[in-house]
């Protein structure tokens, strides 16, 4: 395994609740075993979504030694341990590395998806349990990461 893969398991993003994973090239999905159905749904959704650009994106990430870590947190509490912020969230393409760039919110303004960089890799945290409409938001964020990496 690469050094950054080891590093993510020792970072603030990793929780002991993650006892299962799906590795597909540069995309690594970590989840609790009882979330396997959601993780597989996400994995197959990503395969379909990236069908045309999947090989190109995998090549770019492989050539640049980068990964996308998708962390499916089983509860709001486990999500908050990794992504809770005391300072305001930075949003949009101009946000600094290492600070949340994306946060999809519900009407009560609680964060569902957060995105941060871990070195050259990307970490996408999804607050669980994951709803069906979260899939499209997550895929949109992954599309943006792939486009930004291509540039």
Buried (B, 14 or more C-beta within 10 A) or exposed (E): EEEBBEBBEEBEBBBEBBEBBBEEBBBBBBBBEEBEEBBEBBBEBBEEBBEEBBEEBBEBBEEEEBBBBBBBBBBBEBBBBBBEEEEEBBEEEEBEEEBBBBBBEEEEEEBBBBBBBBBEBBBBBBBBBBEEEBBEBBBBBBBBBBEEBEE
